[in-house]
Amino acid sequence: MLSDVNVNESDLNRGWQRYFNARTQEVIEEGVATGDTEEKYHLNPEVITKAWGDEIDDKSWFAETRLKQIDDESWQFIAQSDGRGELVFQLFFNGRRVEEYSPDALKSRFAVWFVEPQNIADEEATFKWTEFLDGEFWENLRSELLQVQNPRTINICRKNSVAAGDNMEGIEDAIQYKFRDCELAVDEDPLANNTEIEEYIDGPILFGAKTDDNNHLLVCECDLSPDHVHLHYVRDGKPSHLADSEYAETIQNFVREKVIRYNDLSAKKEDIPQTLRWLVVLFGAIGVSQFVPLFFFFGVSPSSQIVTDTLILVRVGSLIIGLAIIVYLLLPVIRFRRFSWIRD
């Protein structure tokens, strides 16, 4: 590891021995003791962990850190970061233990090895101890955390919207319709095949759709976006970026347009009674009797044929205009009645 931390072997002194437990052993050759002895060195995890933790503290990357011993071969390095919350680094001095551990960047849970494993399950969330000594380590990790912890929801509609309040079942029908339109199988109980997703999603999951063997879209009201009905994209049991799904945006756009349309028609429908009242008042004020003084003004007798014909035209015109306005006003009601959550 010397090259990783830019240390020349010639710079070392006997101080390195404090990181090891030393014991003297007899030299055995071909099963026979030679009478000579040699020193054997084994890592001292407790001393190494404390020195490593102190070195990280000196870099001022974290607001607060603490070490917690789990057993003889593993520790926890718990750090409070600026803007990323609490991060937990599990320190291992046994390669097999690293392979058995399940780090998870989504849960801010990482593995750090001091003895190299043969296989690493999640390389993005597993580090060798020397990486922390790199001056750019925290900036790189913070960038990765910002990327991996981006919101993994895509909002469909607000739960307090008119559409959700009036017809939540209609919104669910629209989502399921679009699932099927995208040739996805609707799953009424997605948790049955995704039990591990409960570790990431805290709140009601309404239903879902299977996109292939290991990937699902979930319709949810969980705490990640509690004011909205929203979508999650789940890959291999973990929330993933919605941009990775070829269906999420299509489904969102379809249903959101339906919700916006429903809200708009509902608002126009509610405005009709008030508008009609104003029209009644207006037509009452502009009655036929209002035209009679005009004939006197122009010297025309109210009993003449021209006055009679004009008043008939006024009445017919008013009736046509009134009916046209009423039909125009009633169009939102007609459209509202014909509104469908499942038709394109």
Protein Blocks (a to p, Z undefined) as FASTA:
>chain_A
ZZmnopafklpcfklmmmpccddddddeehiaehiacddddddfklmmmmmmmmmmmnom
afbdcdddfblmbccdddddehkapadddddfbfklmmmpccdfklopacddfbdcfbdf
blmlgccfklmmpmklmmmmmmmmmmmmgccbdcfbdfkbmklmmmmmlmmmmmmmmmmm
nopacdfblmlmmmmlmmmmgcddfbdcdfblmbccdddfbfklmmbccddddeehiacd
fklpcklmmmmmmmmmmmmmmmmmmmmmmmmmmmmmmmmmmmmmmcfklmmmmmmmnopa
fkbmklmmmmmmmmmmmmmmmmmmmmmmmmmmmmmmmpcfkbZZ
